[in-house]
């Protein structure tokens, strides 16, 4: 109780004290004494209290009032004491509250206790204050004890809260999302318009005041389990599920509190269909990209790989958000010559770029297709096609074109020059045989030797020009090892004369269909080139072996190597680095290899050079 208020126990104690007083002899004296004591005690308490205390007689007249109400209203004490309560109410109570106030006093006079009655009183400045009243009738005494305290601030706060609640309710009723609330006993205590419309599809009843399982009988359903999870964890829960309320998919957010749970749900059926459509499109796109030839990936402007096709993953593994320059070149920064970076300042992002790069001895043609994602992010579809074989084939075709051109030229020149040379040689032999010209015999020998050398060059020309041979007469099955062994003494003699060594490593190989004379010429050309490339003491190594479906002839020297520029031009007629060389030896070798369906490859460094000739068995 507030300071100054007497409890029932204290009033009872005062009663007993009065009755035991031996100086009182009659019941009336005891009652009068008790009433006098009671009034004095109430008066003493409430004169020093913040509570309003009023005593009203059975005829509705104010018999006593403490100083609190006159001070609140800005009135003198005598303006209220001994006044009829109806007159005071009419004069000072708010017009909207007058009738209810008069009614409350009348009911109290008739013996009914009234608690928590609220009304408004006009104060001196014209504004109103709120009071909360308690009326306690004492019928034996024909009096009403009325107590009150000011609640103006509480009422103002309540009005604000009520307005806020109304505003929130208006907002919730006007949103498209469905909202409902359940208390701790799983009873519906709030349903907005959207939710009410949804519930009308499953029940004709007003769900307010109903239990959750009255509307949804299955207590163990998925929704109930999710709601229970939110209640037990006191944490929000979000999930998606099919709903009988919308007959489609919904997204549900559950927010727990000490009073129960609030549930928001929204129909996402169309969104689900759209998502499925997008996912199907994405799968078709990925299937298409997976089916594209070469290495295909999608990257951002900073090089982050966000998608890679099957071929890319087989070679480089899962990208896992790594940068393209890290995956392809094992670098920790952008490539210096990054084409994407180069085009930013001068071109638009929609331009298709194409260039070539080399990754681990493989030549790739790169196609870059810029595009923008649905959110505007700049992306690049990259396609790397392995063109190593194509580049080798292009180089081979170019070399063969050169050979064909030289061959046609050689055939024309050789046929035109050989006839007069044969005539001149014949006459020189006749002149040499005459006795009168014996003193010039050595000159004749020199001229005939030079004509023979010129004829040999023409023979090489014709060898280059020859693209077809009479297979029935010239092709035969020969073991390459037998051919190499037969030439070995000749090669060894040349090496010994030059103070060099020859090592022969011949493994067992299959028979090969060949023009024996041409393969002899190829072996001699390659070995003589190797010997001439080395200084004294050099070692030439000749090897034969099987490799998959091919027979391999390899000639390795320990010379100073061939420059990269010259390696690219090997086989070009008249290309030579030797003094007195014609530049036709290797050209002849390439021509012979082509006629025998063989390929010549070269590996060279400062430590020497290896010429490898691969003959296909078929």
C-alpha positions as CSV (number, residue, x, y, z in Angstrom):
1,X,0.0,0.0,0.0
2,X,1.1,3.6,-0.6
3,X,2.3,5.7,2.3
4,X,-0.6,6.8,4.6
5,X,-3.1,4.1,3.6
6,X,-4.5,1.9,6.4
7,X,-4.7,-1.8,5.8
8,X,-7.7,-3.9,6.8
9,X,-5.6,-5.5,9.6
10,X,-4.8,-2.1,11.1
11,X,-8.4,-1.0,11.0
12,X,-9.3,-4.3,12.8
13,X,-6.7,-3.6,15.4
14,X,-8.1,-0.1,16.0
15,X,-11.6,-1.7,16.4
16,X,-10.5,-4.2,19.0
17,X,-8.7,-1.4,20.9
18,X,-11.8,0.6,21.1
19,X,-14.0,-2.2,22.2
20,X,-11.7,-3.1,25.1
21,X,-11.9,0.4,26.5
22,X,-13.7,-0.1,29.8
23,X,-14.8,3.6,29.9
24,X,-17.4,2.9,27.1
25,X,-20.6,1.3,28.4
26,X,-23.0,1.2,25.6
27,X,-22.9,-0.2,22.0
28,X,-23.8,3.2,20.5
29,X,-21.0,4.8,22.5
30,X,-18.6,2.2,21.1
31,X,-19.8,2.7,17.5
32,X,-19.6,6.5,17.8
33,X,-16.1,6.3,19.3
34,X,-15.0,3.9,16.5
35,X,-16.3,6.1,13.7
36,X,-14.7,9.2,15.2
37,X,-11.4,7.3,15.5
38,X,-11.8,5.9,11.9
39,X,-12.4,9.3,10.4
40,X,-9.6,11.0,12.3
41,X,-7.2,8.2,11.1
42,X,-8.3,8.5,7.4
43,X,-8.2,12.3,7.6
44,X,-4.7,12.2,9.1
45,X,-3.4,9.8,6.4
46,X,-4.9,11.4,3.3
47,X,-4.2,15.0,4.2
48,X,-0.6,14.1,3.8
49,X,-1.1,11.8,0.8
50,X,-1.0,12.4,-3.0
51,X,-4.3,10.5,-3.3
52,X,-7.6,12.2,-3.5
53,X,-9.9,11.2,-0.6
54,X,-13.6,12.1,-0.6
55,X,-16.5,11.2,1.6
56,X,-20.0,11.4,0.0
57,X,-23.2,11.1,2.0
58,X,-26.2,9.0,0.9
59,X,-27.9,12.0,-0.4
60,X,-24.9,12.7,-2.8
61,X,-23.4,15.6,-0.9
62,X,-19.7,15.9,-0.5
63,X,-19.1,15.7,3.3
64,X,-15.3,15.7,3.3
65,X,-12.5,16.2,0.7
66,X,-8.8,16.4,1.3
67,X,-6.6,19.1,-0.2
68,X,-5.4,17.0,-3.2
69,X,-8.3,17.5,-5.6
70,X,-8.7,21.3,-5.0
71,X,-5.0,21.7,-5.7
72,X,-5.2,19.7,-8.9
73,X,-8.2,21.7,-10.1
74,X,-6.9,25.0,-8.9
75,X,-10.0,25.6,-6.6
76,X,-10.5,26.6,-3.0
77,X,-11.5,23.9,-0.6
78,X,-15.0,25.5,0.1
79,X,-15.9,25.3,-3.6
80,X,-16.3,21.6,-3.3
81,X,-17.2,20.7,0.4
82,X,-20.9,20.4,1.1
83,X,-21.7,20.6,-2.6
84,X,-23.9,18.0,-4.3
85,X,-21.7,15.6,-6.2
86,X,-23.9,15.9,-9.3
87,X,-23.3,19.7,-9.4
88,X,-19.5,19.2,-9.0
89,X,-19.6,16.6,-11.8
90,X,-21.6,18.9,-14.1
91,X,-19.3,21.8,-13.4
92,X,-15.8,20.2,-13.6
93,X,-16.0,16.8,-15.3
94,X,-15.5,16.5,-19.1
95,X,-18.9,16.5,-20.9
96,X,-18.2,13.1,-22.4
97,X,-17.6,11.6,-18.9
98,X,-20.4,13.3,-16.9
99,X,-23.2,10.8,-17.3
100,X,-20.9,7.8,-16.6
101,X,-19.6,9.6,-13.5
102,X,-23.1,10.4,-12.1
103,X,-24.1,6.8,-12.8
104,X,-21.0,5.4,-11.0
105,X,-21.7,7.5,-7.8
106,X,-25.4,6.5,-7.9
107,X,-24.4,2.8,-8.0
108,X,-22.0,3.3,-5.2
109,X,-24.7,5.0,-3.0
110,X,-26.9,1.9,-3.7
111,X,-24.1,-0.3,-2.2
112,X,-22.0,-1.4,-5.2
113,X,-18.2,-1.2,-5.0
114,X,-16.6,0.3,-8.1
115,X,-12.9,0.0,-9.0
116,X,-10.8,1.5,-11.8
117,X,-13.4,4.1,-13.0
118,X,-11.6,6.7,-15.1
119,X,-12.8,10.3,-15.9
120,X,-11.5,13.7,-16.9
121,X,-11.6,17.0,-14.8
122,X,-11.1,20.5,-16.1
123,X,-8.3,22.4,-14.4
124,X,-7.8,26.1,-14.1
125,X,-6.0,26.6,-17.5
126,X,-8.8,24.9,-19.3
127,X,-7.1,21.6,-20.0
128,X,-8.2,18.2,-18.5
129,X,-6.5,15.7,-16.2
130,X,-7.4,12.0,-15.9
131,X,-8.3,10.5,-12.5
132,X,-8.8,6.8,-11.7
133,X,-11.5,6.2,-8.9
134,X,-12.3,3.6,-6.4
135,X,-15.8,3.9,-4.7
136,X,-16.3,1.8,-1.4
137,X,-19.8,2.1,0.1
138,X,-20.5,1.8,3.8
139,X,-24.3,1.2,3.8
140,X,-24.6,1.1,7.7
141,X,-23.1,4.6,7.8
142,X,-24.8,5.8,4.6
143,X,-21.5,7.0,3.3
144,X,-19.2,6.4,0.3
145,X,-15.5,6.5,0.7
146,X,-14.0,7.6,-2.7
147,X,-10.2,7.3,-3.5
148,X,-8.5,8.6,-6.7
149,X,-5.1,9.2,-8.2
150,X,-4.0,11.1,-11.3
151,X,-3.3,9.0,-14.4
152,X,-2.9,11.7,-17.0
153,X,0.6,10.6,-18.1
154,X,-0.4,7.0,-18.2
155,X,-3.5,7.8,-20.3
156,X,-1.4,9.8,-22.7
157,X,1.1,7.0,-23.1
158,X,-1.7,4.5,-23.5
159,X,-3.2,6.7,-26.3
160,X,0.1,6.8,-28.0
161,X,0.4,3.0,-27.8
162,X,-3.1,2.6,-29.0
163,X,-2.5,4.9,-32.0
164,X,0.8,3.0,-32.7
165,X,-1.1,-0.3,-32.5
166,X,-3.7,1.0,-34.8
167,X,-1.1,2.3,-37.2
168,X,0.8,-1.1,-37.1
169,X,-2.5,-2.9,-37.6
170,X,-3.4,-0.7,-40.6
171,X,0.0,-1.4,-42.1
172,X,-0.3,-5.1,-41.6
173,X,-3.8,-5.1,-43.0
174,X,-2.7,-3.4,-46.1
175,X,0.4,-5.4,-47.0
176,X,0.2,-8.3,-49.4
177,X,2.0,-10.7,-47.1
178,X,-0.2,-12.8,-44.8
179,X,0.4,-12.3,-41.0
180,X,-1.0,-14.1,-38.0
181,X,-0.1,-14.5,-34.4
182,X,-0.4,-17.4,-31.9
183,X,-0.2,-17.0,-28.2
184,X,1.6,-19.5,-25.9
185,X,-1.4,-21.8,-25.8
186,X,-1.3,-21.9,-29.7
187,X,-4.4,-19.8,-29.9
188,X,-4.9,-17.4,-32.8
189,X,-4.8,-13.8,-31.4
190,X,-4.3,-11.8,-34.6
191,X,-4.9,-12.4,-38.3
192,X,-4.5,-9.6,-41.0
193,X,-6.7,-9.3,-44.0
194,X,-4.5,-11.2,-46.3
195,X,-4.2,-14.1,-43.9
196,X,-7.9,-14.1,-43.2
197,X,-8.6,-14.4,-46.9
198,X,-6.2,-17.3,-47.1
199,X,-7.8,-19.1,-44.1
200,X,-11.2,-18.7,-45.7
201,X,-10.1,-21.3,-48.2
202,X,-9.8,-24.0,-45.6
203,X,-12.5,-23.0,-43.0
204,X,-15.7,-21.0,-42.7
205,X,-14.9,-20.1,-39.1
206,X,-13.3,-17.0,-37.8
207,X,-9.9,-18.4,-36.7
208,X,-9.5,-15.8,-33.9
209,X,-9.7,-17.5,-30.6
210,X,-9.3,-21.0,-32.2
211,X,-6.5,-23.3,-31.4
212,X,-3.9,-24.0,-34.2
213,X,-4.8,-27.7,-34.4
214,X,-8.5,-26.8,-34.7
215,X,-7.6,-25.3,-38.1
216,X,-4.8,-27.7,-38.9
217,X,-5.6,-31.0,-37.2
218,X,-2.2,-32.7,-38.0
219,X,-0.1,-31.8,-34.9
220,X,3.0,-33.5,-36.3
221,X,3.0,-31.6,-39.6
222,X,6.0,-29.8,-41.0
223,X,4.7,-26.3,-40.1
224,X,4.0,-27.3,-36.5
225,X,7.5,-28.7,-36.1
226,X,9.0,-25.5,-37.5
227,X,6.9,-23.3,-35.2
228,X,7.9,-25.4,-32.2
229,X,11.6,-25.0,-33.2
230,X,11.2,-21.2,-33.1
231,X,9.4,-21.4,-29.7
232,X,12.0,-23.7,-28.2
233,X,15.1,-21.9,-29.6
234,X,13.6,-18.4,-29.3
235,X,15.2,-17.6,-32.6
236,X,13.6,-16.6,-35.9
237,X,13.0,-19.5,-38.3
238,X,12.6,-19.2,-42.1
239,X,11.6,-22.0,-44.5
240,X,9.8,-22.7,-47.7
241,X,7.0,-25.3,-48.1
242,X,3.8,-26.1,-49.9
243,X,0.7,-24.6,-48.3
244,X,-3.0,-25.6,-48.3
245,X,-3.8,-21.9,-47.7
246,X,-2.4,-20.8,-51.1
247,X,-2.4,-24.2,-52.9
248,X,1.2,-23.5,-53.8
249,X,4.6,-22.7,-52.5
250,X,5.1,-20.1,-49.7
251,X,8.1,-18.6,-47.9
252,X,7.4,-18.5,-44.1
253,X,9.1,-16.4,-41.4
254,X,8.4,-17.2,-37.8
255,X,9.3,-14.7,-35.1
256,X,9.1,-15.9,-31.5
257,X,8.5,-13.8,-28.3
258,X,7.6,-14.3,-24.7
259,X,3.9,-14.1,-25.7
260,X,4.0,-16.6,-28.5
261,X,4.9,-16.4,-32.2
262,X,4.2,-14.1,-35.2
263,X,4.0,-15.8,-38.6
264,X,4.6,-14.1,-41.9
265,X,4.0,-16.1,-45.1
266,X,4.0,-15.1,-48.8
267,X,3.0,-17.0,-51.9
268,X,6.1,-17.7,-54.1
269,X,4.5,-20.2,-56.5
270,X,5.2,-18.0,-59.5
271,X,8.7,-17.2,-58.2
272,X,9.3,-21.0,-57.9
273,X,8.2,-21.5,-61.5
274,X,10.4,-18.7,-62.6
275,X,13.3,-20.1,-60.6
276,X,12.8,-23.6,-62.1
277,X,12.6,-22.1,-65.6
278,X,15.9,-20.2,-64.9
279,X,17.5,-23.3,-63.5
280,X,16.4,-25.3,-66.6
281,X,17.8,-22.6,-68.8
282,X,21.0,-22.6,-66.7
283,X,21.3,-26.4,-67.1
284,X,20.8,-26.2,-70.8
285,X,23.4,-23.4,-71.1
286,X,25.9,-25.4,-69.0
287,X,25.2,-28.5,-71.1
288,X,25.9,-26.4,-74.2
289,X,29.1,-25.0,-72.7
290,X,30.2,-28.5,-71.6
291,X,29.6,-29.7,-75.2
292,X,31.7,-26.9,-76.7
293,X,35.2,-28.0,-78.0
294,X,38.2,-26.8,-76.2
295,X,38.6,-25.3,-72.7
296,X,35.6,-23.1,-71.9
297,X,35.3,-20.9,-68.8
298,X,33.5,-17.7,-67.6
299,X,35.4,-15.1,-65.7
300,X,34.9,-11.7,-64.2
301,X,36.8,-8.5,-65.0
302,X,39.4,-9.3,-62.3
303,X,40.0,-12.8,-63.7
304,X,37.9,-14.8,-61.2
305,X,36.7,-18.0,-62.8
306,X,33.0,-18.6,-61.9
307,X,32.3,-21.5,-64.4
308,X,34.4,-24.0,-66.2
309,X,33.3,-26.8,-68.6
310,X,34.1,-30.5,-68.4
311,X,37.2,-30.2,-70.7
312,X,38.6,-27.4,-68.5
313,X,38.1,-29.3,-65.3
314,X,39.7,-32.4,-66.7
315,X,42.9,-30.5,-67.4
316,X,43.0,-27.9,-64.6
317,X,40.5,-29.3,-62.0
318,X,37.8,-27.4,-60.2
319,X,38.4,-23.6,-60.5
320,X,37.0,-22.9,-56.9
321,X,36.9,-19.2,-57.5
322,X,40.6,-18.9,-58.5
323,X,42.0,-16.4,-60.9
324,X,42.5,-17.4,-64.5
325,X,46.1,-16.4,-64.6
326,X,46.8,-18.6,-61.5
327,X,45.1,-21.6,-63.1
328,X,46.5,-21.3,-66.6
329,X,50.0,-19.8,-65.9
330,X,50.5,-20.3,-62.2
331,X,51.0,-16.6,-61.7
332,X,50.0,-14.4,-58.8
333,X,49.1,-11.3,-60.8
334,X,47.4,-10.3,-64.0
335,X,49.2,-11.2,-67.2
336,X,51.2,-8.2,-68.5
337,X,49.7,-8.5,-72.0
338,X,46.1,-9.3,-70.8
339,X,44.0,-8.4,-73.8
340,X,41.0,-7.5,-71.7
341,X,43.0,-4.9,-69.9
342,X,44.3,-3.5,-73.2
343,X,40.9,-3.0,-74.8
344,X,39.3,-1.1,-71.9
345,X,40.7,2.3,-72.7
346,X,39.8,2.2,-76.4
347,X,37.1,-0.3,-77.2
348,X,33.7,-1.2,-75.9
349,X,33.1,-4.4,-73.9
350,X,31.0,-6.0,-76.7
351,X,33.9,-6.5,-79.1
352,X,34.8,-10.1,-79.7
353,X,38.6,-10.6,-79.2
354,X,40.7,-13.4,-80.7
355,X,44.4,-14.2,-80.2
356,X,46.8,-17.0,-79.7
357,X,48.8,-18.1,-76.6
358,X,51.1,-21.0,-75.7
359,X,50.5,-22.9,-72.5
360,X,52.9,-25.7,-71.7
361,X,54.1,-26.3,-75.3
362,X,50.4,-26.3,-76.5
363,X,49.3,-23.6,-78.9
364,X,45.7,-22.3,-78.2
365,X,43.5,-20.0,-80.2
366,X,41.6,-17.8,-77.7
367,X,38.2,-16.4,-78.3
368,X,36.8,-13.9,-75.8
369,X,33.1,-13.1,-75.8
370,X,32.2,-10.2,-73.5
371,X,28.7,-10.1,-72.1
372,X,26.8,-8.6,-69.1
373,X,25.1,-10.7,-66.4
374,X,21.4,-10.1,-65.5
375,X,22.6,-7.8,-62.7
376,X,24.8,-5.8,-65.0
377,X,28.1,-7.4,-63.9
378,X,30.6,-7.5,-66.8
379,X,31.6,-11.1,-67.6
380,X,33.7,-12.9,-70.3
381,X,33.1,-16.2,-71.9
382,X,36.5,-17.6,-72.8
383,X,37.1,-20.5,-75.3
384,X,40.6,-21.9,-75.8
385,X,41.0,-24.2,-78.8
386,X,44.1,-26.4,-79.2
387,X,45.5,-25.6,-82.6
388,X,48.9,-27.1,-82.1
389,X,48.3,-29.8,-84.8
390,X,46.8,-27.2,-87.1
391,X,49.8,-24.9,-86.8
392,X,52.2,-27.8,-87.4
393,X,50.1,-28.8,-90.4
394,X,50.1,-25.3,-91.7
395,X,53.9,-25.1,-91.4
396,X,54.2,-28.5,-93.1
397,X,51.9,-27.3,-96.0
398,X,53.9,-24.1,-96.3
399,X,57.1,-26.1,-96.5
400,X,55.7,-28.5,-99.0
401,X,54.5,-25.6,-101.1
402,X,58.0,-24.3,-101.2
403,X,59.3,-27.7,-102.1
404,X,56.8,-28.1,-104.9
405,X,57.7,-24.7,-106.3
406,X,61.4,-25.5,-106.2
407,X,60.7,-28.9,-107.6
408,X,58.9,-27.5,-110.6
409,X,61.7,-25.0,-111.1
410,X,64.3,-27.8,-110.7
411,X,62.7,-30.1,-113.1
412,X,62.5,-27.4,-115.7
413,X,66.1,-26.2,-115.3
414,X,67.5,-29.7,-115.0
415,X,66.0,-31.0,-118.2
416,X,67.0,-27.9,-120.1
417,X,70.6,-27.8,-118.9
418,X,71.4,-31.5,-118.8
419,X,71.2,-32.0,-122.6
420,X,73.8,-29.4,-123.6
421,X,76.0,-30.5,-120.6
422,X,75.9,-34.1,-121.9
423,X,76.9,-33.0,-125.4
424,X,79.8,-30.9,-124.0
425,X,81.0,-33.8,-121.8
426,X,81.0,-36.2,-124.8
427,X,83.1,-33.8,-127.0
428,X,85.5,-33.3,-124.1
429,X,86.0,-37.1,-123.8
430,X,86.6,-37.3,-127.6
431,X,89.2,-34.5,-127.5
432,X,90.9,-36.0,-124.5
433,X,91.4,-39.3,-126.5
434,X,93.3,-37.6,-129.3
435,X,97.1,-37.8,-129.1
436,X,97.7,-34.2,-130.0
437,X,96.0,-32.9,-126.9
438,X,97.8,-35.1,-124.2
439,X,99.5,-32.0,-122.8
440,X,96.0,-30.6,-121.8
441,X,94.7,-33.9,-120.4
442,X,94.6,-32.6,-116.8
443,X,92.4,-29.7,-117.9
444,X,90.1,-32.0,-119.6
445,X,89.8,-34.1,-116.4
446,X,89.0,-31.0,-114.4
447,X,86.3,-29.8,-116.8
448,X,84.7,-33.3,-116.9
449,X,84.8,-33.4,-113.1
450,X,83.1,-30.0,-112.8
451,X,80.5,-31.1,-115.3
452,X,79.9,-34.3,-113.2
453,X,79.5,-32.1,-110.1
454,X,77.0,-29.9,-111.9
455,X,75.2,-33.0,-113.0
456,X,75.1,-34.2,-109.4
457,X,73.4,-30.9,-108.4
458,X,70.9,-31.3,-111.1
459,X,70.3,-34.9,-109.9
460,X,69.5,-33.4,-106.4
461,X,67.1,-30.9,-108.1
462,X,65.3,-33.8,-109.8
463,X,65.2,-35.7,-106.5
464,X,63.3,-32.7,-105.0
465,X,61.0,-32.5,-107.9
466,X,60.1,-36.2,-107.9
467,X,56.7,-36.6,-106.3
468,X,55.8,-40.0,-107.7
469,X,57.8,-43.1,-108.3
470,X,57.2,-46.3,-110.1
471,X,56.1,-48.4,-107.1
472,X,56.4,-51.7,-108.9
473,X,60.0,-51.1,-109.8
474,X,61.4,-49.0,-106.9
475,X,59.5,-49.7,-103.6
476,X,60.6,-52.8,-101.7
477,X,60.5,-54.1,-98.1
478,X,63.8,-53.4,-96.4
479,X,64.9,-53.6,-92.8
480,X,66.1,-50.1,-91.8
481,X,68.8,-51.7,-89.6
482,X,70.3,-53.6,-92.6
483,X,70.4,-50.4,-94.5
484,X,72.1,-48.4,-91.7
485,X,74.6,-51.3,-91.1
486,X,75.5,-51.3,-94.8
487,X,76.2,-47.5,-94.7
488,X,78.0,-47.6,-91.3
489,X,81.5,-48.3,-92.7
490,X,81.2,-45.4,-95.1
491,X,80.0,-43.0,-92.4
492,X,82.7,-44.3,-90.0
493,X,85.4,-43.6,-92.6
494,X,84.2,-40.0,-93.1
495,X,84.2,-39.5,-89.3
496,X,87.7,-41.0,-88.9
497,X,89.1,-38.7,-91.6
498,X,87.6,-35.7,-89.6
499,X,88.9,-37.0,-86.2
500,X,85.4,-37.7,-85.0
501,X,83.5,-40.8,-83.7
502,X,80.3,-42.6,-84.6
503,X,78.2,-44.7,-82.2
504,X,75.5,-46.9,-83.6
505,X,72.6,-48.0,-81.4
506,X,70.2,-50.2,-83.4
507,X,67.3,-51.9,-81.7
508,X,65.2,-54.5,-83.4
509,X,62.7,-52.9,-85.8
510,X,60.1,-54.1,-88.3
511,X,60.5,-54.2,-92.1
512,X,59.6,-51.0,-93.9
513,X,58.4,-50.5,-97.5
514,X,60.8,-47.9,-99.1
515,X,62.8,-46.8,-102.0
516,X,66.1,-48.0,-100.8
517,X,68.2,-45.6,-102.8
518,X,66.3,-42.6,-101.5
519,X,66.5,-43.7,-97.8
520,X,70.3,-44.3,-98.3
521,X,70.6,-40.7,-99.5
522,X,68.5,-39.5,-96.5
523,X,70.7,-41.3,-94.0
524,X,73.9,-40.1,-95.7
525,X,72.7,-36.5,-95.8
526,X,71.7,-36.4,-92.2
527,X,74.9,-38.1,-90.9
528,X,77.2,-35.9,-93.1
529,X,75.4,-32.8,-91.8
530,X,75.9,-34.0,-88.3
531,X,79.6,-34.6,-88.8
532,X,80.1,-31.2,-90.5
533,X,78.3,-29.5,-87.5
534,X,80.9,-30.8,-85.0
535,X,84.4,-29.9,-84.3
536,X,87.3,-32.5,-83.9
537,X,86.6,-35.0,-81.2
538,X,82.8,-34.8,-81.6
539,X,80.6,-37.9,-81.3
540,X,77.8,-38.7,-83.7
541,X,75.1,-41.1,-82.5
542,X,72.8,-43.0,-84.9
543,X,69.8,-44.8,-83.4
544,X,67.0,-46.9,-84.6
545,X,64.0,-48.1,-82.5
546,X,60.3,-48.7,-82.4
547,X,57.9,-46.1,-81.0
548,X,54.2,-47.0,-80.9
549,X,53.2,-47.6,-84.5
550,X,56.3,-46.1,-86.0
551,X,59.9,-46.9,-86.9
552,X,62.3,-44.2,-85.7
553,X,65.7,-43.1,-87.2
554,X,67.5,-40.6,-85.0
555,X,70.8,-38.8,-85.7
556,X,72.3,-36.9,-82.8
557,X,75.3,-34.6,-83.0
558,X,77.3,-32.7,-80.4
559,X,77.6,-29.5,-82.4
560,X,76.7,-25.9,-81.3
561,X,73.0,-26.3,-82.2
562,X,70.7,-24.5,-84.6
563,X,69.1,-21.1,-83.9
564,X,65.3,-21.0,-83.4
565,X,64.9,-18.8,-86.5
566,X,66.8,-21.4,-88.7
567,X,64.9,-24.3,-87.2
568,X,61.6,-22.8,-88.4
569,X,63.1,-22.5,-91.9
570,X,64.7,-26.0,-92.1
571,X,63.9,-27.7,-95.5
572,X,63.8,-24.4,-97.4
573,X,65.9,-24.8,-100.6
574,X,69.3,-23.0,-100.6
575,X,69.2,-22.4,-96.9
576,X,72.7,-23.2,-95.6
577,X,75.2,-22.1,-93.0
578,X,78.1,-24.0,-94.4
579,X,80.7,-22.6,-96.8
580,X,80.3,-24.1,-100.2
581,X,77.0,-25.7,-99.2
582,X,74.1,-25.7,-101.7
583,X,71.3,-25.7,-99.1
584,X,69.7,-28.7,-101.0
585,X,70.6,-31.6,-98.7
586,X,67.9,-31.1,-96.0
587,X,65.5,-30.0,-98.7
588,X,66.0,-33.4,-100.3
589,X,65.6,-35.2,-97.0
590,X,62.2,-33.5,-96.3
591,X,61.1,-34.4,-99.9
592,X,62.2,-38.0,-99.4
593,X,60.4,-38.2,-96.0
594,X,57.2,-36.9,-97.5
595,X,57.2,-39.5,-100.2
596,X,57.6,-42.2,-97.6
597,X,54.8,-40.8,-95.3
598,X,57.4,-39.9,-92.7
599,X,57.8,-36.9,-90.5
600,X,61.1,-35.1,-89.6
601,X,61.3,-33.3,-86.2
602,X,64.3,-31.4,-84.8
603,X,65.4,-30.7,-81.2
604,X,68.3,-28.4,-80.8
605,X,70.3,-26.7,-78.0
606,X,73.8,-25.4,-77.3
607,X,74.7,-29.0,-76.5
608,X,73.8,-30.4,-79.9
609,X,71.0,-31.3,-82.3
610,X,68.9,-34.4,-82.9
611,X,67.1,-35.1,-86.2
612,X,64.3,-37.6,-85.7
613,X,62.6,-39.3,-88.7
614,X,59.4,-41.3,-87.9
615,X,58.2,-43.8,-90.5
616,X,54.6,-45.0,-90.0
617,X,54.3,-48.7,-90.4
618,X,51.1,-48.5,-92.3
